[in-house]
Amino acid sequence: MYKISTYKAANGDTLGIRNIEIDNTYFGKGLEAMSGAELVAARESLIDGLEDVILYTAEAGMSDKECEELFVNARALNIENISFKGAPESGWDYVKKLSRACNIKLLFETYAGYDFAEYAALRDENTGIIYNPLEYVKEGRGAYFAALYKNKFKEDVRILRINDGVIGEGKPCLPEHGNAEVRECVSTLLTRCYEGYFSICAVDGELSGAIAETKRIFKEV
């Protein structure tokens, strides 16, 4: 059974997929700013929807105090992984300590021009990678042969975005309708006993087509 999650689903409609990825807009405010009562309400909402948060994406530039509140509140909601849109105010060392103390993985997402030397310097037993094929299309190359095949950190991938695009356009399209080599990325991870998530990304705000194409890829790899 593949572990599937949804990313940027239109209007929060996950079409029955219970593993969700959220950010500071999901509950109307960032986790670090939520009160006890708001956390209880959020937890009850997730339970009622049978939903598990597998990834929370936090803002860049957060203070140490905000990071503390973020991780404590994330643990209360059983959030599995946290990523940041950019470095916290004081850098990564304290955040890495918090992630280990709360048993929450700290993930780093690839983007156009991503330098894996940065990840190498931060890597430990509690870090991982969110691999986003569309970002390589934006650079004018595929995500498999150019970036994943020889990448010594591919064992660290915890989330693979099922995210495709056409070189020269740089916008999302349905999986296998572009140049991101999504099928090859999926196949390579599965042959290495991948235990992470496949993150299905909405295309033009619509999720069902991406789910259908992703299912087809799974049947054919």
N, C-alpha and C positions, 0 to 999 in steps of 0.2 A: 504494500500500500504506500503510494507516494504521499508525502506531506505537502499539502497545498495551502497557500495563503493568498489573500487578495490585497492589492495595492492600488490606492486611488480609485476605488470603486465609485461609480456615479451615485451621488446622494446617499452614500453609505450602504447601498444595496449590494450585498455580497452574493446574492443568488444562492443562498444556502451553504456557502463555504463559511466555516466557523472559526478558522484561524485568520485573524485580522491584523493589519498593520495600521497604526495610528500616529498622529502627531499632536501638537499643542492645540489644534483647532477642534479635535474630536469631541472633547467635553466642554468646549467653550473657553477653556483656559489651560495653561500648561500644568502638568502634574505637580510641578514644584510649588504652584500657587494654590493648590486645592486644599480646602479645609477637611477636617475629619468627616463631617457630615456629607460633604461632596464626594469624598472617597467611598463612603458607605453606599451612597446612591449609585456611583459609578460601578462599584462591585456588584450590586444587585442587578443593575442593567445588563452587565456582562453575563451573569448567571442566568438571568431570564432568557437571554438570547442564545444561551449555550455557546458563548463566544470566548475564545482565548486570545489574548493579545500576544502575538509572537514578536512584535517589534514596535518600539516607541521611538520616534525621531524627535530629538530635542533641538532647541535653538543653539546657535553659536554664542560665545561670549558670556556664558553663565558664570556667576560667582561660585565660590566654594560652597557657601551656604545654600544657594539654589540647587547645586548639584547634590548636596546631602539630602535635601527635601525630595528631589527628583527620585533618587534611588530608593529611599525609604518608602515613598508612596508607590513606586513601581513594584516593589516587593510585595506591598499590601494587595496589589492587583494581580499578582502572579505573572507579571510581565517577564518574558523569557530573554529578550535582547533589547539593548538600547544603542542607538546611534546618535550622532550629533551632526548638525549642518555645518559645523566648523568648530574649531578648538574652543574649549572653555577659557575663561578669563586668565586663569593661572597655569594653563597647559594641561597635559594629559596625566601627569603622575598621580594626582589626588583622585581623579575620576577612575583610574585603573584600580586604585586601592578600594574605592567604594564598590566598584563592580565585583571585585573578588569577595568583599565582605558580604554583599547582598546576593551573591551567587547569580548574578545577571551578566550575560555575555556582553562585551563591548564590541560593537561591529563598526567597520569602516566601509563605506560604499564607494565603488569605483566611479569616476567621472571622467569626462574628456580631459586627457592629459594627466591622469592620475599617476603619481610616482610611487611605485611599490617600495622604493627605498624608505619612504616615510613610514609605511606600514612595517617594514622590517625593523625599524628602530623602536617601534611601539609594541611589537608582537610579544605575546606571552601565552600561557595556557588558557587564558580567559578572553582572548581576543578572536576576532574572525572577520570575514569579508562578506559584503553584499556585492555580488557580481552583476553588473548591469550592462548587458550586451549593446543596448542602444547607444551608450556613451561612446563606444568604439566606432559605430557607424558615423557618429558626428565628426569623428576624426578622419573619416574616409577609408575605414578598414573594417574587416570582420572581427568578431570577438573571440573566435576560436583559434585559428592558426596564428594570428598576430599577437594574441594576448594570453589565452588560457592554456594552450597546448604545452608550451614550454615553461609555464609559470611555476616556480618552485613553491608558491603558496596556494596552489589549487586545493590542497588538502584542508585549507582554512576556510573555504567557502561554506558559509552557513545558510545563505539565501541566494538563489539564482533568480534574477528577474527574467520572466518570459516576456521579453521586451524587444521588439524588432523595429527596423526602420530601413529606409532606402538611402543609400549613399548619395549625397548631394541634396537631400531634402532635410534630413535631421529630425523628422517628426515620427511619432510612433505609427506602426501599421500592424496588422494582424501577424502573429507568429508564422514564420516560413514564407511570408510575402515580401520580405526585404532581404538585406545583406548581412544580418547579424550572426548568421551561423548558429541559430538557437538550437537546432536539432543536435549538432555536433557537441555543443556545450552540455546539453542534457545527457547525451550518450556517454561522454567522457566522465562526468560525475557519477553516473550510475554504475559504470564499470569499476569505479573505485569505492564501491560500497558507501555511497553518499547517504548521509543521515539528516541532511538539512532540508530546507523548504524550497519549493518551487513557487515563486511569487508571480501570480497571474496579474498582468497589468491591463487596466481598462484602455480601450482605444477609442478616442473621440467621445469619452465619457460613457462608453458602453462596454459591458463586461462579457456578455453571453458569447459573442463571436470569438473572443480571446480564449474563453474556457473550452469551446468546441475545438478550436485549432490545437490547443494544448493537449487535449485528450487524444487527438489524432497523432500528435508527435509521440506521446507515451506508447501508443499501440504499435508504432512503427520502429521505435528504437530497439 
